Amino acid sequence: MFFNRRVPLFIRESYYYDSKAAILWGIFWGLSLAFFPVIARKIGATSFQIALLTSAPFLGSLFTLYWSRLSNKTGKMKFLLRVKILARATIFLMVLAINPWIFIAVVFLNALFEQAGSPAYTGIMKEIYPDSFRGRAMGYVASEQALSAIFACYVGGVLLDRMSYRYIFPLAAVIGIYSLAHFRKIKTQTKNKTRNSKPQGFLPSEAINVFRKDRSFFYYSLIFFIFGFGCLLAMPLYPIFLVDILHISNSLMGILASLSSLFWMISYIFWGRYIDKRGAINSLIISFLLASLIPLFYAISFNLWFIILASSISGFIIGSELVRISYIAKITKDEDVQTYQGIDFSLMGIRGATAPFLGVGLMNLVGIRTALLISFMVTLAAFFLMQWFRTHSSLFLNRRLKEVS
C-alpha cells in the first residue's frame, strides 16, 4: 500500500490487497502471538510445556503434504481462507485458558490451522507475483506488516501489564480475521483445482521420489534441516531465560518485540531486493551466519544489552524467510510448487517435534547457557555447509531449471 509507485501496474491491485491484509495481520501478531511464550511461562508453564508450545507451529507442519493436496482440490484461495479463519477463531478460546495446559492447547490448535494454509499461500504468491519481482513485492508487503507490528507490540506489552491476556488475545483475533476480508479480494485463477492429479503419498514415500529426481533440493533440504534444528534447540530456552533469569516485564517484552519488528520491517525491504539481485543461496548464507549469533548472545548475556542485539538480529533475519518461498517457487513447475512446499514444511514439522524437547533436555543436563552454545555451534555448522552447497549445487540446479522451463 505504501509502495504502490514502486510496484508494476499489472500486479498493483494484488499488492494493494495483500498489503492491507498484512498490516492488519501485523496488529494481530503484535497483540497476541508475540507474547505467547512469555505469558505461558509467567502463568506457570514448565520447561516441557514451553518446549511443547514452541513445537506447536512445527507439529502442524507435519500435515502439510495433506493440506497441499487438499488445497489443490479445493482451490488455493478458498482453502486458505477457511483454515485461516478457523485458526484465528480458536484464539477466542483464550477466555477459558486459566492454566498452562489449556493455554498450550489453544496455541496448538491455532498453529495447526495456520500452518495448513502455508502451501496454498506459496501457490498464491507464485501466481500473483512474477519471478523477477516476487522478492521485492513480498518484501514491501512484509515491511508494512512489520511497521504495524512495531506499534502493536508496544501497545500489547502495556495492555498485558494492566489487563488479562484472556481478553487481549481474543480481541487481537478479531483483527486477524478481519485481515482476511482484504486478502480474499486478490484475484486468483480457479483452474488450479486438480482434476487428474497423480497419487501422492506422505513422507517418506513422496519425499524420497522428489529427492531422487532433484538432488539439489535434497541437499538444500538436508542443510536447512540442520540449520532449523539448531535454531529450535534454543527457541524454548529464550522465554525461560527472559522470565527466570532476567525477570522481564510484559512492557519490556513489548519493547523488545517492537525493536525486533523494526528490524523485521527493514529486513523485508533488504531481503526482497537482495534475493532478486544475488539469489536465494547467497541470501541463506548471510542469514545462517546472523542467526547463529542469537543463541550465542543469549549464552553470554548477563543484562539486556546482548538481548537487544539478539532481538535486532532475530527481526532482521525474519525477512530471509522470503528466500525459502522464492527458492522453491523458482526451482519447481507450477503443478509441483505446493508439493515441494509441503515436503519443506513436513521436514520443519519433524525437527519441530524433536529439537525443542532436546533443547530443554540439554538445559536440564548441562545448564541453559551451555545448551545455548550447543545451538550456536549447530547453526554455525549449517552456515559452512550452505557455503559448500553454493559451490557444488550449480549442476543440479541448472538441470532442474531446464526441466522447469
N, C-alpha and C positions, 0 to 999 in steps of 0.2 A: 504494500500500500504506500509506504513512504518512498519506495524506489521505483515508482511507476515509469519515470522517464528513462530509467536505465534498462528497462525490460522491453524486448521487441514487441511490436504491436500484436503479432499473431498469437502470443501467449499471455498478453497482458490481462485479459479477463480471468484466466485461470489463476494467474499470480495474485490478482486482486482478492479473490475469494479465499485462496489459500492463505494469504497473509492475514486477513481478518479473522479467520478461524484460529490461526497461530497466536495472534495477540491475545485472544480470549483464553486459549489453552495455557499461555504463559501465566495469566492471572490465576487460573485454576491450579496450576502446578505450584505457584508461589504461595498459595494459601493452604495447600494440603500436602501433596506428595513430598515436597522439600523437607517437611518436618516429621514424616512418618517414623524414621529410625530413632531420632532423639526422643520423641514423645513416647515411643514404645519403651525405651529404657527408663524414662522418668516415671512411668506408671508401673514399673516393677518387672519388666521383661528380663529373663535370664539371658546369659550369653548364647545358649542354644536357641532360645526364641528369637534373639536378634539375628542369628545365622539363618533361621527359618524365614524370617521377614526379608532378609537380604536375598535369599534364594527364590522368593516368590515370583518375581518377574521372569526369572530364568526357567523355573519349573514350567511356567506357562508356555515357554518356547518349545518344550518337548512335543507339543501337539501341532507345531507349525506346519508340518507336511500335510496333516489332515486339514487344517484351516486353508492351506494353499489350494488344495483340490476343491474344497467346498466353495471357496470364493470364485474359483474358475467356473463352477457350475451355476452359482447364484448370480454372478456379476460382481465385479470388484467393488463398485461404489455402494451398491445395495448391501452387500455383506459387511463392508467396513462400517457403515452407519449403524447397522443392527448391533454389532458386537461392541462398538464404542459407546453407544447409548447404554447398553447393558452394563458395561464396565463402570461407567461413571455413576450409574444409578445405584450400584452396590454400596457406594460411599455413604448413601443415606443411612445405611445400617450402622454407621458410626455412633448414632444416638444410643445404640444398645451396647457399645463397646466399653463396658465397665471394668474389664480386666484384660490382661495381655493376650490371652488366648482368643478372645472374641475379636480384639483389635487385629491380631495377625490373620485370623480367618477372613476378615473383611478385606484386608490388604491383599491376601492371596486371591480372592475372587476378582478383585479389581485388576490385578496384574494378569491373571489368566485370560480375561476377556480383552484387555488392552493389547496383549501380545497376539491375540487371534487375528487382529486386523493388520498386522505388520506386512505379510506377503501382499495383501491387496493394496496397501499403501504404496509399496515399492512399485507394483504394477501401474498404479495411477500416476506416480511420478515419472515413470518411464514413458507413459503415454502422453502426458500433457506438456512435458519439457523436452526439447531436443538434446541429444548428447552434448552438443557444443556449448550449451548454455545451462544445462541442468544443475551443475555445481553452483554457479552464481545465483540462479533463481532460488534454489533451495537455501542457499546461504542468506539471501536477502530476507526470505520468509522467516528463517530461524533466528536471525538477528532481531527482527521485530518481536518475535516471541520472547526472546531473552530480555528485550527492553521492558516489556510489560512485567516480566518475572522479577526484575530488579525492584520495582516498587511493591509488587505483591508480596515478595519475601519479607521486606522490611515491615510492611503493614501486618503480615501474618504473624511475625515474631512478637510484635507489640500486642496484638489481639490475644495471642495464646498465653501471654503473661497475665492477662486480665479476664479471659473467658475460657470456657472448657473447649477442648478440641472436638467434643461430641456435638457442638453446634457450629463451629467454624468450618470443619471439613465438609459437612453436608451442604453448607452454603456455597462452598467452592465447587461442589459437584454440579450445582445448578448452572454455574458459569461454564463448566466444562461441557455440559450437554448442549447449552446454547451455542457454543462454538461450532458444533456440528451442523447447525442450521445454515451457516455460511459455507462450510466445506461441501455440503450436498449440492450447492449451486454450480460447482465445477462440472463442466460438460465432459463426459467420457463416452467412449464407444460402448455399445452394448453387445457387440458381436463377439466379445471375448468369452462368452459362455461356451464352454467346451461341449461339442456335440459328439465327436468321435475321438475322445481323448484316450490315449493309451493307458492301460492299467499301470498304476504306480504303487509301490509298497512303501512302508515306513522304513526308517533306519533299522538295520544296516543295509537291507537289500537295495533300496533305491540309491542311497549314497554311494554304495560300492560301485554300482553301474555308472554313475556320473563320474566318480573319481577315476575309474578305469579309462573312460573316454577323454577326460580333461585333467591331465596331470598337473597343469598349472594351478587349477582350482584346488586340487588335492594338497599341494604344498602350501598354498595360501591358507587353506583351512587349518592345516596342522600347526603352522606358525601362529596363526591368530588364536587357535585354541590354547597354546602355551601362554600367550600374552594375556588372554582373558582369564585364564586360570590363576595366573599370578596376581592380577588385579582383584579377583574375587577372594583370594586368600585374605586380603586386607580389608575388604569392604565392610564386613560386620564389626571389625575392630575399631573403625573410625568413630561411630557413635558411642561405643563403650569408652574409648579414650577421652572423648569430649565431655561426657557426663561424669564418669567416675574419677578421672584424673584432673581435668581442667575445670570441672563443675560449671559448665557453660549454661547460661540462661537462655530462655526461648528468644528473647530480644536480641541477644548477641548472636545466637544461631541464625536469626533472620538477617542480621547484618552480614554475616559470613556468606549466607546464601545469596544475598544481594550482590556482594562482591564477586562471587562466582558467576552470577548471572551477567554482570557487567562484562567480564572476560568471555563469557558464553556468547554475548552479542558480538563482541569484537571478533571472536574466533570464527563465527559462521561467515562473516564478510571475508576474513582472511582465507579460510579453508576453501570456500567456494571458488575464489579466484585461483588459489594455489593448485587445487585439483585440476581445474581446466587447463592451467598452463604447464604444470610439472607432472601431472599424472598421479594415480592412486598410490602406487608403491612408494614413491618418494614422500608422499604425504604421510603414509603409515610409518615410515622410518622415523620421521620427526616426532609424530605423536607417541610412538612407543617409547622413545627416549624421554620425552617430557613426562609421560605417565609413570615411568619408573621412579621419578623423583618424589611423587606424592607419598608413598609409604616410607620413603627414606626421611622426608621432612617430619612426618609424624613420629618416626622412631627416635629422632634426635631432638624432639621438641620438649621443652620444659615450660614454655609460655606460649602466648598466642602468635608470636611473630612468624614462626615456621608454619603454623596452621594457616595464617593469612597467605603465605606463599603457596602452600598446598592447595588452598581454596581457589586461588587465582589460576593456578595451573589446571586444576580439575575443570574449571569453567572454560579455559582456553582450548582444552583438548576435546571438549564435547563436540565442537564443530567438526572434528575429524570423523565423527560418525557418518558424515556425508560420504566419506571415502568408501565405506562398505556398500552403501546403496549405489553409488556411482560406479564402482568397480564391477559389481555383479550385473548391473544394468548394461554395462558396456560389453562384457565378455559373453553374454548369453543372447540367444534368439528370443524373440518376443514371447513365444509359447513356452519357453523354459525359464523365464526370469523368476517366476514365483516358486518353481521347484528348487532352483538354486538358493533363493532366499529362504525357502523352507528348510533346506539342509543346513544353511548357515545358522539359522535360529535354533534348529534342533540341537546342533552341537553346542550352542550357547546354553541351551537347557541342561545338557549333560554336565558341563562344567559348573553351571549354577547350582545343580543339585548336589555337588560334591565339595567344591572349593571352599564355600563359606564355612561349612562344618569342619573341614580340615583346618582352616584358619583359626577357628575358635579352639579346636583341639590343640593346635600348636601354642596358642596363647596360654592355655591351662598347663601345658607341659613345660614350656621354656620362657614364658613371660610375654607380655604384649609387645614390648619393644623388639625383642628378638624375632617374634613372629612377623612383625612389620618388615624387618630387614630381610627375612626369607622371601617375602613378597617382592621386595625391591630386586633381589637377585634373579628371581624367575622372570620378571618383566624385562629386566636388562638383558637376559639371555635371549628373549624374543626379539629385542632390538637388533642384536647381532645376527640372528637367524634371518630377519627380514632383509638385512643388507645382503646376505648370501642369496636370498631369493631374487633380489633385484638383478644380480649379475648372472643368474642361471635360468631365469624364467622366460627369457625372450623367445626361445624356440617354441616352447609350449604355448605361450600367449599368441604368437604370430599364427600358429596353426589354428588355434581356436578362433581368432578374429577372421581368418579366411573362411572358416565354416559358417560363422555368423553372417558374414557378408554374402 
